[in-house]
Amino acid sequence: MYDLVQIVGSLLILAAFVGAMAGRLNQSSYCYLIANTVGSTVLTITAIISSEWGFLLLEGVWALVSANSLVRKATGRHVAAAH
């Protein structure tokens, strides 16, 4: 079950990334931001459980940045996207 949770978290992030690279998702869209926030939060939690400190740093920062961007969008503030 643990591996399945990690795979789902990874697939959320990868789906958002592939969608953005294929031009199907805008990096400041709710879909992209939610997928990144949920996926990276799931992976952050698994990193905490398994004491993987490098992975925790990577995914924890990813989750915080994604969540911050999601809050900015929800409150009507600008969300930067790659061009």
Buried (B, 14 or more C-beta within 10 A) or exposed (E): EEEEBBEEBBEBBEBBBEBBEEEEBBBBBEBBBBBBBBBBBBBBBBBBEEEBEEBBEBBBEBBBEBBEBBEBBEEEEEBEEEE
